[in-house]
Amino acid sequence: MNQDSKGASRKLIDYRIFAPSLLIIIAIIIPFSLYEDQSLSLLNGIFDKIVEMFTWGYIWYGIILVVAALYFSFSKYGNVVLGDPTEKPRFTLFEYSSILIAMGLGSTIMRTGMVQWASVALDPPSGVEAGSTQALLWGNSYSMFLWSFQVFAIFVMAAPAMGYILHVRKKPFMRISEACRTIFGDKFTDGLGGKVLDVIFLVSILAGAAVTLGLGAPIVTYNLSELFNIELSFTLTLIVTIVWVFLFSISAYLGIEKGIKKLSTLNMYIAGGFAVFVLLAGPGIFILNYFTDSVGFLISNYVNMSLYTNSLDMKGSTHIETYTVFWFAYSATWAMLHSVFAAKISKGRTIKEMILTYLLAPTLISWVATGVLGGLGVHRYLTGQVPVLDIVKEDSMAAIPAVLASLPLSNIAIAVFIIVAIIFLTTTLDSTTYTIASYTGTKNMSKAEPSKSLRIIVAIIITIIALTLMRIGGLAPLEVLSGLMGLPIIVIQFLTIYAAKKMMDEDKAWIYNIRKDKSIQKSK
């Protein structure tokens, strides 16, 4: 082995893409944090202009990806196996679904499930009266719509290309540039163009991860404050962050089989038990009826919600138009992370299994979670036990412990809610650092797992960024910016979709890389 090879083997990380990405993040957060009000005003102005001009574009973007997902699933490409067709999948279907659910939903579903309906009820579409029963139906149904097929198609549709280069073509680096090699050729991929693609990916993920952890922390701190009657403070946030980084470090040390997999499946059972508790101890009959009404309303209005731009209202947009654009843009920022992670854990799965599992499993769980959590909140609002809409006007996060405190055995309910949130935050950080370490590492990712040391280093970097922003109050500008950063990611997504088709066509993978033995196809 020559000296260059030895040096490469010792190097944990590819600094050519990681260092520029980190420097860009630092260059963004310093001025935005120092001048939060001005930067937030500037970014909101830009975002409002995008909403005004490109609402139609984001709406069609989500729909096109759903169509692409169905095409890949039910065409000849759906039978292509990501890996050796004779090998069984790495995880059982339940384990696989649990990991994707933990990655796809995380603690965000606990926030949107509890309070998103209230934001819509306060500013409903189609001339509906705020706070009315119709507004409440719009609220919970729209919360379910946010976690439906469009967003999960956004999350998964770069995964076929990433999984194919890793598990079929056995490329050492699981990167966007490598997936696009079949389109742009070696000179572009190995040169500046490829580095630009990879840096765009990393910048969006580092920003998105910091914002997600920053927004996830209040889900825990607000409930801890209610549970122990302590004051909300940065010290409390710091303690919570240290705890979940410690839990993540253990999970990272144990590896994906004993870490993410076990935490994800454990959290499914705990969350399921919590939902049953809410139904039995809370207004179970009302929740089931309201859930049924919400699903019926969503199905009846799904096409309307999917294509809603409010073009005939000259007075301005309501919450739904603005938030749908932000949600799809923010989801696009996270899309490549989800796709890279899904690709990594999908060895042995067909493209059809990977896509449909990601479309259906998180959608089902998120609808149930929204039905239970949202139903509880709506019941407390209707009965006057908790003035949810008034609380949300002032501080939406404060509504979560207020609603939970209305349950019998409220301390236990809040404690379990905190545990579920912390595990979700841990698995989110775990899967995020796993993906970034896989992406930036120098190991051959078709044969090895990412370095545990590198994953912990990445976790520390993300945590420092998130804590810094929370300390100086600079999360809001970065949240808007991370949504804006979805624009270049959308272009990259479509490139990877085309690249996946092109690679499979070149290899005739639908002939040579499919399961021949039906027993393997039906197993697990």
FIMAR-205012 format. One record per residue (C-alpha): residue number from 1; residue in three letters; chain; z, y, x. Coordinates in steps of 0.001 Angstrom, whole numbers, plus 500000, padded with zeros to 6 digits. Layout:
N
[NUM, ALA, A, [Z, Y, X]]
...
***
This chain:
524
[1, MET, A, [500000, 500000, 500000]]
[2, ASN, A, [499032, 503392, 501452]]
[3, GLN, A, [501329, 506429, 501630]]
[4, ASP, A, [499723, 508134, 498631]]
[5, SER, A, [500308, 505093, 496503]]
[6, LYS, A, [503902, 504865, 497635]]
[7, GLY, A, [504454, 508510, 496791]]
[8, ALA, A, [502909, 508050, 493363]]
[9, SER, A, [505074, 505019, 492681]]
[10, ARG, A, [508212, 506993, 493524]]
[11, LYS, A, [507240, 509945, 491380]]
[12, LEU, A, [508690, 509692, 487887]]
[13, ILE, A, [506631, 512399, 486223]]
[14, ASP, A, [503164, 513911, 486405]]
[15, TYR, A, [504065, 517493, 487232]]
[16, ARG, A, [500455, 518628, 486851]]
[17, ILE, A, [500858, 518556, 483078]]
[18, PHE, A, [504645, 518710, 482615]]
[19, ALA, A, [505403, 521754, 484799]]
[20, PRO, A, [502800, 524063, 483171]]
[21, SER, A, [503983, 522977, 479715]]
[22, LEU, A, [507616, 523741, 480514]]
[23, LEU, A, [506722, 527103, 482070]]
[24, ILE, A, [504722, 528069, 478973]]
[25, ILE, A, [507683, 527186, 476723]]
[26, ILE, A, [510038, 529266, 478859]]
[27, ALA, A, [507559, 532160, 478899]]
[28, ILE, A, [507436, 532001, 475098]]
[29, ILE, A, [511123, 531645, 474281]]
[30, ILE, A, [512493, 534353, 476601]]
[31, PRO, A, [510705, 537374, 475070]]
[32, PHE, A, [510857, 535909, 471553]]
[33, SER, A, [514594, 535332, 471864]]
[34, LEU, A, [515333, 538738, 473405]]
[35, TYR, A, [513311, 540523, 470734]]
[36, GLU, A, [513851, 538180, 467798]]
[37, ASP, A, [513360, 540663, 464962]]
[38, GLN, A, [510157, 542138, 466421]]
[39, SER, A, [508707, 538760, 467401]]
[40, LEU, A, [509575, 537209, 464038]]
[41, SER, A, [507936, 540148, 462265]]
[42, LEU, A, [504820, 539769, 464430]]
[43, LEU, A, [504589, 536004, 463955]]
[44, ASN, A, [505236, 536226, 460217]]
[45, GLY, A, [502455, 538803, 459973]]
[46, ILE, A, [500077, 536433, 461750]]
[47, PHE, A, [501211, 533517, 459595]]
[48, ASP, A, [500846, 535511, 456368]]
[49, LYS, A, [497278, 536343, 457396]]
[50, ILE, A, [496564, 532671, 458013]]
[51, VAL, A, [497978, 531805, 454577]]
[52, GLU, A, [495789, 534484, 453014]]
[53, MET, A, [492598, 533379, 454780]]
[54, PHE, A, [492983, 529645, 455439]]
[55, THR, A, [495101, 528093, 452677]]
[56, TRP, A, [491959, 526266, 451532]]
[57, GLY, A, [491402, 524955, 455079]]
[58, TYR, A, [494833, 523386, 455445]]
[59, ILE, A, [494576, 521829, 451994]]
[60, TRP, A, [491246, 520201, 452793]]
[61, TYR, A, [492534, 519201, 456222]]
[62, GLY, A, [495223, 517025, 454615]]
[63, ILE, A, [492790, 515509, 452132]]
[64, ILE, A, [490169, 514729, 454791]]
[65, LEU, A, [492772, 512872, 456869]]
[66, VAL, A, [493798, 510781, 453837]]
[67, VAL, A, [490130, 509876, 453328]]
[68, ALA, A, [489824, 509022, 457034]]
[69, ALA, A, [492960, 506864, 456805]]
[70, LEU, A, [491550, 504913, 453859]]
[71, TYR, A, [488183, 504547, 455601]]
[72, PHE, A, [489728, 503163, 458780]]
[73, SER, A, [492020, 500856, 456776]]
[74, PHE, A, [489479, 499292, 454423]]
[75, SER, A, [486343, 499289, 456561]]
[76, LYS, A, [485510, 496854, 459373]]
[77, TYR, A, [487722, 498897, 461708]]
[78, GLY, A, [490853, 497996, 459738]]
[79, ASN, A, [490840, 494418, 461053]]
[80, VAL, A, [490820, 495475, 464711]]
[81, VAL, A, [494004, 494338, 466439]]
[82, LEU, A, [495804, 496694, 468795]]
[83, GLY, A, [496306, 494188, 471582]]
[84, ASP, A, [495600, 490504, 472047]]
[85, PRO, A, [494511, 489082, 468654]]
[86, THR, A, [496342, 485827, 469416]]
[87, GLU, A, [499718, 487525, 469876]]
[88, LYS, A, [502170, 488168, 467067]]
[89, PRO, A, [503327, 491734, 466335]]
[90, ARG, A, [506160, 493049, 468464]]
[91, PHE, A, [508418, 493794, 465465]]
[92, THR, A, [508923, 492271, 462033]]
[93, LEU, A, [507525, 494330, 459160]]
[94, PHE, A, [510997, 495533, 458151]]
[95, GLU, A, [511879, 496552, 461719]]
[96, TYR, A, [508490, 498177, 462164]]
[97, SER, A, [508785, 500092, 458878]]
[98, SER, A, [512355, 501166, 459669]]
[99, ILE, A, [511332, 502599, 463041]]
[100, LEU, A, [508401, 504481, 461493]]
[101, ILE, A, [510626, 505785, 458683]]
[102, ALA, A, [513250, 507007, 461152]]
[103, MET, A, [510521, 508682, 463180]]
[104, GLY, A, [508540, 510002, 460211]]
[105, LEU, A, [511432, 511367, 458148]]
[106, GLY, A, [514445, 511890, 460366]]
[107, SER, A, [517176, 514247, 459250]]
[108, THR, A, [514600, 516617, 457735]]
[109, ILE, A, [514393, 514524, 454556]]
[110, MET, A, [518132, 515071, 454053]]
[111, ARG, A, [517599, 518831, 454110]]
[112, THR, A, [514456, 518975, 451968]]
[113, GLY, A, [515791, 516360, 449545]]
[114, MET, A, [518931, 518378, 448897]]
[115, VAL, A, [517630, 521963, 448742]]
[116, GLN, A, [513811, 522206, 448676]]
[117, TRP, A, [513697, 521838, 444881]]
[118, ALA, A, [515876, 524954, 444574]]
[119, SER, A, [513462, 527115, 446602]]
[120, VAL, A, [510639, 526118, 444254]]
[121, ALA, A, [512798, 526579, 441146]]
[122, LEU, A, [513553, 530142, 442271]]
[123, ASP, A, [509864, 530942, 442801]]
[124, PRO, A, [507795, 528451, 440761]]
[125, PRO, A, [503981, 528424, 440485]]
[126, SER, A, [501637, 528822, 437520]]
[127, GLY, A, [503690, 531526, 435810]]
[128, VAL, A, [506593, 529166, 435148]]
[129, GLU, A, [509915, 530919, 434510]]
[130, ALA, A, [512321, 530761, 437456]]
[131, GLY, A, [515274, 528427, 436868]]
[132, SER, A, [513727, 526857, 433763]]
[133, THR, A, [513548, 523103, 433147]]
[134, GLN, A, [509826, 523238, 433980]]
[135, ALA, A, [510664, 524979, 437265]]
[136, LEU, A, [513172, 522218, 438049]]
[137, LEU, A, [510511, 519572, 437470]]
[138, TRP, A, [508141, 521462, 439754]]
[139, GLY, A, [510913, 521689, 442344]]
[140, ASN, A, [511736, 518007, 442762]]
[141, SER, A, [508140, 516869, 442321]]
[142, TYR, A, [506979, 519304, 444986]]
[143, SER, A, [509730, 518054, 447308]]
[144, MET, A, [508285, 514561, 446859]]
[145, PHE, A, [504767, 515892, 447383]]
[146, LEU, A, [505782, 517258, 450796]]
[147, TRP, A, [506554, 513691, 451856]]
[148, SER, A, [503413, 512080, 450482]]
[149, PHE, A, [500112, 510722, 451707]]
[150, GLN, A, [498710, 513906, 453247]]
[151, VAL, A, [501597, 514504, 455634]]
[152, PHE, A, [501780, 510878, 456760]]
[153, ALA, A, [498011, 510780, 457245]]
[154, ILE, A, [498474, 513860, 459445]]
[155, PHE, A, [501142, 511973, 461401]]
[156, VAL, A, [499232, 508725, 461960]]
[157, MET, A, [495527, 509424, 462263]]
[158, ALA, A, [495474, 509994, 466025]]
[159, ALA, A, [497269, 506660, 466501]]
[160, PRO, A, [494182, 504380, 466286]]
[161, ALA, A, [492644, 506032, 469367]]
[162, MET, A, [495929, 506099, 471284]]
[163, GLY, A, [496746, 502485, 470413]]
[164, TYR, A, [493254, 501350, 471292]]
[165, ILE, A, [493223, 502848, 474793]]
[166, LEU, A, [496692, 501451, 475489]]
[167, HIS, A, [496648, 497972, 473972]]
[168, VAL, A, [492951, 497062, 473949]]
[169, ARG, A, [491336, 498939, 476840]]
[170, LYS, A, [494604, 498700, 478815]]
[171, LYS, A, [494405, 502234, 480187]]
[172, PRO, A, [497435, 503156, 482318]]
[173, PHE, A, [497978, 506583, 480720]]
[174, MET, A, [498490, 507031, 476986]]
[175, ARG, A, [497190, 510593, 476809]]
[176, ILE, A, [494964, 512676, 474571]]
[177, SER, A, [492660, 513351, 477507]]
[178, GLU, A, [492268, 509621, 478099]]
[179, ALA, A, [491459, 509003, 474423]]
[180, CYS, A, [488774, 511704, 474585]]
[181, ARG, A, [487195, 510297, 477769]]
[182, THR, A, [484661, 508444, 475646]]
[183, ILE, A, [483551, 511805, 474180]]
[184, PHE, A, [483639, 514173, 477151]]
[185, GLY, A, [483170, 511843, 480117]]
[186, ASP, A, [485015, 511416, 483405]]
[187, LYS, A, [484430, 514875, 484877]]
[188, PHE, A, [486036, 516687, 481928]]
[189, THR, A, [488864, 514168, 481472]]
[190, ASP, A, [489904, 514069, 485123]]
[191, GLY, A, [489445, 517803, 485584]]
[192, LEU, A, [490809, 520994, 484107]]
[193, GLY, A, [489649, 520199, 480552]]
[194, GLY, A, [491728, 517042, 480357]]
[195, LYS, A, [494791, 518823, 481730]]
[196, VAL, A, [494410, 521578, 479102]]
[197, LEU, A, [494369, 518990, 476288]]
[198, ASP, A, [497497, 517320, 477650]]
[199, VAL, A, [499334, 520618, 478161]]
[200, ILE, A, [498565, 521684, 474564]]
[201, PHE, A, [500086, 518411, 473384]]
[202, LEU, A, [503225, 518803, 475476]]
[203, VAL, A, [503799, 522463, 474592]]
[204, SER, A, [503577, 521700, 470871]]
[205, ILE, A, [505928, 518722, 471186]]
[206, LEU, A, [508528, 520473, 473334]]
[207, ALA, A, [508578, 523451, 470949]]
[208, GLY, A, [508649, 521233, 467865]]
[209, ALA, A, [511408, 519019, 469275]]
[210, ALA, A, [513608, 522005, 470149]]
[211, VAL, A, [513126, 523503, 466684]]
[212, THR, A, [513741, 520201, 464899]]
[213, LEU, A, [516974, 519557, 466770]]
[214, GLY, A, [517988, 523180, 466264]]
[215, LEU, A, [517382, 522927, 462520]]
[216, GLY, A, [518937, 519460, 462337]]
[217, ALA, A, [522249, 520502, 463848]]
[218, PRO, A, [523333, 522624, 460828]]
[219, ILE, A, [522962, 519577, 458568]]
[220, VAL, A, [525872, 518106, 460533]]
[221, THR, A, [527864, 521254, 461342]]
[222, TYR, A, [527925, 522617, 457776]]
[223, ASN, A, [529260, 519314, 456491]]
[224, LEU, A, [531791, 518995, 459311]]
[225, SER, A, [532986, 522492, 458443]]
[226, GLU, A, [533482, 521423, 454816]]
[227, LEU, A, [535079, 518100, 455733]]
[228, PHE, A, [537670, 519443, 458192]]
[229, ASN, A, [537911, 522998, 456873]]
[230, ILE, A, [536894, 524486, 460213]]
[231, GLU, A, [534841, 527542, 460971]]
[232, LEU, A, [531138, 527305, 461749]]
[233, SER, A, [530613, 528282, 465376]]
[234, PHE, A, [528397, 527700, 468359]]
[235, THR, A, [531204, 525610, 469877]]
[236, LEU, A, [530982, 523218, 466937]]
[237, THR, A, [527204, 523050, 467367]]
[238, LEU, A, [527671, 522350, 471073]]
[239, ILE, A, [530113, 519510, 470376]]
[240, VAL, A, [527758, 517938, 467823]]
[241, THR, A, [524854, 518229, 470260]]
[242, ILE, A, [526845, 516602, 473072]]
[243, VAL, A, [527788, 513710, 470770]]
[244, TRP, A, [524231, 512962, 469705]]
[245, VAL, A, [522887, 513326, 473271]]
[246, PHE, A, [525585, 510846, 474346]]
[247, LEU, A, [524512, 508456, 471569]]
[248, PHE, A, [520898, 508927, 472556]]
[249, SER, A, [521712, 508193, 476210]]
[250, ILE, A, [523252, 504876, 475170]]
[251, SER, A, [520229, 504103, 472999]]
[252, ALA, A, [517832, 505040, 475803]]
[253, TYR, A, [519742, 502858, 478260]]
[254, LEU, A, [519604, 499890, 475878]]
[255, GLY, A, [515846, 500304, 475412]]
[256, ILE, A, [513642, 500274, 472332]]
[257, GLU, A, [514541, 496711, 471262]]
[258, LYS, A, [518311, 497242, 471321]]
[259, GLY, A, [518271, 501011, 470848]]
[260, ILE, A, [515784, 502636, 468455]]
[261, LYS, A, [515112, 499406, 466580]]
[262, LYS, A, [518764, 498585, 465876]]
[263, LEU, A, [519725, 502178, 465069]]
[264, SER, A, [516756, 502557, 462705]]
[265, THR, A, [517469, 499353, 460798]]
[266, LEU, A, [521214, 500119, 460691]]
[267, ASN, A, [520522, 503558, 459269]]
[268, MET, A, [518320, 502070, 456557]]
[269, TYR, A, [521267, 499991, 455346]]
[270, ILE, A, [523747, 502896, 455556]]
[271, ALA, A, [521379, 505294, 453773]]
[272, GLY, A, [520702, 502664, 451115]]
[273, GLY, A, [524434, 502153, 450608]]
[274, PHE, A, [524946, 505917, 450331]]
[275, ALA, A, [522222, 506160, 447670]]
[276, VAL, A, [523882, 503382, 445665]]
[277, PHE, A, [527239, 505165, 445984]]
[278, VAL, A, [525742, 508423, 444656]]
[279, LEU, A, [524244, 506556, 441704]]
[280, LEU, A, [527492, 504754, 440858]]
[281, ALA, A, [529986, 507531, 441592]]
[282, GLY, A, [527737, 510391, 440489]]
[283, PRO, A, [525486, 511014, 437503]]
[284, GLY, A, [523511, 507818, 438021]]
[285, ILE, A, [521801, 507702, 434613]]
[286, PHE, A, [520721, 511340, 434902]]
[287, ILE, A, [519419, 510786, 438451]]
[288, LEU, A, [517371, 507755, 437386]]
[289, ASN, A, [515951, 509603, 434378]]
[290, TYR, A, [515215, 512739, 436413]]
[291, PHE, A, [513655, 510642, 439173]]
[292, THR, A, [511400, 509006, 436583]]
[293, ASP, A, [510430, 512409, 435150]]
[294, SER, A, [509797, 513784, 438648]]
[295, VAL, A, [507556, 510875, 439662]]
[296, GLY, A, [505662, 511155, 436364]]
[297, PHE, A, [505241, 514899, 436838]]
[298, LEU, A, [504118, 514383, 440436]]
[299, ILE, A, [501545, 511735, 439525]]
[300, SER, A, [500234, 513854, 436654]]
[301, ASN, A, [499957, 516923, 438866]]
[302, TYR, A, [499212, 515340, 442259]]
[303, VAL, A, [495609, 516519, 442404]]
[304, ASN, A, [496695, 519971, 441200]]
[305, MET, A, [499378, 520218, 443911]]
[306, SER, A, [496978, 518914, 446543]]
[307, LEU, A, [494346, 521555, 445749]]
[308, TYR, A, [496557, 524443, 444605]]
[309, THR, A, [495712, 527839, 446171]]
[310, ASN, A, [496751, 530208, 443348]]
[311, SER, A, [493485, 532101, 443875]]
[312, LEU, A, [493530, 533865, 440487]]
[313, ASP, A, [496957, 535451, 440954]]
[314, MET, A, [496272, 538853, 442485]]
[315, LYS, A, [499978, 539717, 442655]]
[316, GLY, A, [500666, 537507, 445636]]
[317, SER, A, [501570, 533944, 446519]]
[318, THR, A, [504548, 531905, 445366]]
[319, HIS, A, [506724, 529620, 447484]]
[320, ILE, A, [504424, 526613, 447094]]
[321, GLU, A, [501235, 528103, 448575]]
[322, THR, A, [503004, 529574, 451581]]
[323, TYR, A, [505188, 526556, 452242]]
[324, THR, A, [502372, 524023, 451870]]
[325, VAL, A, [500384, 525771, 454610]]
[326, PHE, A, [503458, 525989, 456834]]
[327, TRP, A, [504355, 522340, 456158]]
[328, PHE, A, [500903, 521022, 456999]]
[329, ALA, A, [500676, 523264, 460073]]
[330, TYR, A, [504150, 522234, 461252]]
[331, SER, A, [503290, 518594, 460572]]
[332, ALA, A, [500158, 519001, 462679]]
[333, THR, A, [502357, 520198, 465544]]
[334, TRP, A, [504296, 516939, 465299]]
[335, ALA, A, [501261, 514798, 464535]]
[336, MET, A, [500400, 513799, 468079]]
[337, LEU, A, [504009, 512842, 468817]]
[338, HIS, A, [504101, 510575, 465766]]
[339, SER, A, [500727, 509075, 466606]]
[340, VAL, A, [501552, 508386, 470256]]
[341, PHE, A, [504864, 506779, 469309]]
[342, ALA, A, [503317, 504748, 466484]]
[343, ALA, A, [500578, 503586, 468858]]
[344, LYS, A, [503109, 502490, 471476]]
[345, ILE, A, [505138, 500315, 469063]]
[346, SER, A, [502130, 498905, 467167]]
[347, LYS, A, [501111, 496274, 469685]]
[348, GLY, A, [499902, 493230, 467747]]
[349, ARG, A, [499338, 495161, 464521]]
[350, THR, A, [495919, 495752, 463027]]
[351, ILE, A, [494754, 499313, 462491]]
[352, LYS, A, [495008, 498685, 458742]]
[353, GLU, A, [498627, 497519, 459035]]
[354, MET, A, [499580, 500489, 461187]]
[355, ILE, A, [497995, 503121, 458949]]
[356, LEU, A, [499049, 501687, 455586]]
[357, THR, A, [502613, 501041, 456752]]
[358, TYR, A, [502865, 504660, 457883]]
[359, LEU, A, [501345, 505923, 454626]]
[360, LEU, A, [503394, 503798, 452250]]
[361, ALA, A, [506825, 502988, 453734]]
[362, PRO, A, [507982, 506561, 454539]]
[363, THR, A, [506448, 507839, 451282]]
[364, LEU, A, [508399, 505324, 449202]]
[365, ILE, A, [511701, 505988, 450975]]
[366, SER, A, [511262, 509763, 450900]]
[367, TRP, A, [510546, 509757, 447157]]
[368, VAL, A, [513693, 507702, 446528]]
[369, ALA, A, [515774, 509939, 448830]]
[370, THR, A, [514434, 513075, 447161]]
[371, GLY, A, [515060, 511580, 443733]]
[372, VAL, A, [518687, 510756, 444520]]
[373, LEU, A, [519642, 513853, 446543]]
[374, GLY, A, [517598, 516279, 444473]]
[375, GLY, A, [518735, 514701, 441224]]
[376, LEU, A, [522371, 515136, 442213]]
[377, GLY, A, [521809, 518811, 443031]]
[378, VAL, A, [519895, 519517, 439823]]
[379, HIS, A, [522589, 517835, 437731]]
[380, ARG, A, [525298, 519973, 439346]]
[381, TYR, A, [523223, 523087, 438676]]
[382, LEU, A, [522541, 522232, 435033]]
[383, THR, A, [526188, 521396, 434299]]
[384, GLY, A, [527414, 524521, 436095]]
[385, GLN, A, [529578, 522541, 438531]]
[386, VAL, A, [527774, 524046, 441546]]
[387, PRO, A, [525722, 527295, 441377]]
[388, VAL, A, [523060, 525774, 443623]]
[389, LEU, A, [520358, 528408, 443066]]
[390, ASP, A, [522763, 531252, 443815]]
[391, ILE, A, [523941, 529528, 446998]]
[392, VAL, A, [520376, 528828, 448166]]
[393, LYS, A, [519503, 532501, 447762]]
[394, GLU, A, [522169, 533339, 450348]]
[395, ASP, A, [522196, 530280, 452635]]
[396, SER, A, [520300, 527122, 451731]]
[397, MET, A, [522245, 524907, 454162]]
[398, ALA, A, [525535, 525858, 452487]]
[399, ALA, A, [524323, 524197, 449282]]
[400, ILE, A, [524386, 520727, 450885]]
[401, PRO, A, [528178, 520380, 451416]]
[402, ALA, A, [528801, 522231, 448142]]
[403, VAL, A, [526859, 519579, 446208]]
[404, LEU, A, [528355, 516657, 448138]]
[405, ALA, A, [531866, 518037, 447611]]
[406, SER, A, [531350, 517669, 443856]]
[407, LEU, A, [531250, 513859, 444156]]
[408, PRO, A, [534288, 511611, 443695]]
[409, LEU, A, [535683, 510542, 447081]]
[410, SER, A, [533855, 513579, 448431]]
[411, ASN, A, [535310, 513301, 451927]]
[412, ILE, A, [533921, 509790, 452291]]
[413, ALA, A, [530558, 510904, 450880]]
[414, ILE, A, [530330, 513826, 453310]]
[415, ALA, A, [531410, 511615, 456222]]
[416, VAL, A, [528720, 509026, 455464]]
[417, PHE, A, [526142, 511792, 455033]]
[418, ILE, A, [527107, 513113, 458485]]
[419, ILE, A, [526802, 509642, 460035]]
[420, VAL, A, [523327, 509128, 458562]]
[421, ALA, A, [522245, 512584, 459775]]
[422, ILE, A, [523557, 511984, 463308]]
[423, ILE, A, [521815, 508615, 463554]]
[424, PHE, A, [518588, 510196, 462300]]
[425, LEU, A, [518932, 512966, 464885]]
[426, THR, A, [519609, 510364, 467572]]
[427, THR, A, [516563, 508271, 466687]]
[428, THR, A, [514435, 511435, 466474]]
[429, LEU, A, [515517, 512488, 469969]]
[430, ASP, A, [515154, 508909, 471180]]
[431, SER, A, [511597, 508495, 469885]]
[432, THR, A, [510634, 512003, 471017]]
[433, THR, A, [511798, 511484, 474585]]
[434, TYR, A, [510314, 507978, 474577]]
[435, THR, A, [506951, 509462, 473668]]
[436, ILE, A, [507100, 512381, 476113]]
[437, ALA, A, [508238, 510069, 478925]]
[438, SER, A, [505409, 507662, 478084]]
[439, TYR, A, [502967, 510559, 478062]]
[440, THR, A, [504045, 512302, 481261]]
[441, GLY, A, [505230, 509314, 483275]]
[442, THR, A, [503352, 507732, 486154]]
[443, LYS, A, [503960, 504101, 485180]]
[444, ASN, A, [501189, 501975, 483690]]
[445, MET, A, [502067, 502305, 479992]]
[446, SER, A, [499972, 499281, 479030]]
[447, LYS, A, [502375, 497110, 481038]]
[448, ALA, A, [505684, 498980, 481248]]
[449, GLU, A, [508196, 500954, 479258]]
[450, PRO, A, [508827, 504617, 480158]]
[451, SER, A, [511551, 505309, 482704]]
[452, LYS, A, [515042, 505554, 481182]]
[453, SER, A, [515944, 508212, 483730]]
[454, LEU, A, [512911, 510261, 482765]]
[455, ARG, A, [513783, 509981, 479067]]
[456, ILE, A, [517282, 511321, 479695]]
[457, ILE, A, [515857, 514165, 481822]]
[458, VAL, A, [513470, 515084, 478984]]
[459, ALA, A, [516341, 514911, 476464]]
[460, ILE, A, [518414, 517293, 478584]]
[461, ILE, A, [515505, 519750, 478813]]
[462, ILE, A, [514894, 519696, 475039]]
[463, THR, A, [518611, 520031, 474338]]
[464, ILE, A, [518997, 523001, 476693]]
[465, ILE, A, [516049, 524755, 475016]]
[466, ALA, A, [517444, 524068, 471524]]
[467, LEU, A, [520989, 525163, 472438]]
[468, THR, A, [519730, 528303, 474151]]
[469, LEU, A, [517727, 529256, 471084]]
[470, MET, A, [520619, 528516, 468737]]
[471, ARG, A, [523011, 530517, 470904]]
[472, ILE, A, [520866, 533657, 470960]]
[473, GLY, A, [519445, 533206, 467475]]
[474, GLY, A, [515852, 532659, 468528]]
[475, LEU, A, [514976, 529562, 466488]]
[476, ALA, A, [513213, 531419, 463682]]
[477, PRO, A, [510346, 532823, 465813]]
[478, LEU, A, [509804, 529481, 467529]]
[479, GLU, A, [509773, 527718, 464146]]
[480, VAL, A, [506940, 529967, 462976]]
[481, LEU, A, [505202, 529678, 466354]]
[482, SER, A, [505389, 525878, 466289]]
[483, GLY, A, [503650, 526025, 462918]]
[484, LEU, A, [500930, 528253, 464372]]
[485, MET, A, [500492, 525834, 467261]]
[486, GLY, A, [499276, 523257, 464786]]
[487, LEU, A, [495870, 524974, 464826]]
[488, PRO, A, [494655, 523588, 468200]]
[489, ILE, A, [496301, 520245, 467430]]
[490, ILE, A, [494135, 519911, 464304]]
[491, VAL, A, [491008, 520158, 466455]]
[492, ILE, A, [492397, 517556, 468868]]
[493, GLN, A, [493223, 515241, 465939]]
[494, PHE, A, [489641, 515196, 464726]]
[495, LEU, A, [488479, 514515, 468289]]
[496, THR, A, [490755, 511474, 468528]]
[497, ILE, A, [489556, 510140, 465163]]
[498, TYR, A, [485970, 510350, 466359]]
[499, ALA, A, [486967, 508858, 469720]]
[500, ALA, A, [488609, 505853, 468018]]
[501, LYS, A, [485465, 505089, 466047]]
[502, LYS, A, [483250, 505580, 469102]]
[503, MET, A, [485339, 503266, 471312]]
[504, MET, A, [485456, 500512, 468702]]
[505, ASP, A, [481699, 500829, 468179]]
[506, GLU, A, [481061, 500638, 471930]]
[507, ASP, A, [483212, 497497, 472249]]
[508, LYS, A, [482186, 496012, 468872]]
[509, ALA, A, [485889, 495535, 468399]]
[510, TRP, A, [485513, 494534, 464743]]
[511, ILE, A, [483811, 491372, 466051]]
[512, TYR, A, [485656, 490596, 469282]]
[513, ASN, A, [489173, 491947, 468739]]
[514, ILE, A, [490223, 490585, 465351]]
[515, ARG, A, [492504, 487768, 464287]]
[516, LYS, A, [490757, 484477, 463881]]
[517, ASP, A, [493873, 482472, 462969]]
[518, LYS, A, [495042, 483291, 459448]]
[519, SER, A, [498576, 482076, 460256]]
[520, ILE, A, [498954, 484884, 462789]]
[521, GLN, A, [497608, 487377, 460274]]
[522, LYS, A, [500186, 486354, 457706]]
[523, SER, A, [503148, 486059, 460062]]
[524, LYS, A, [505823, 488692, 460041]]
***
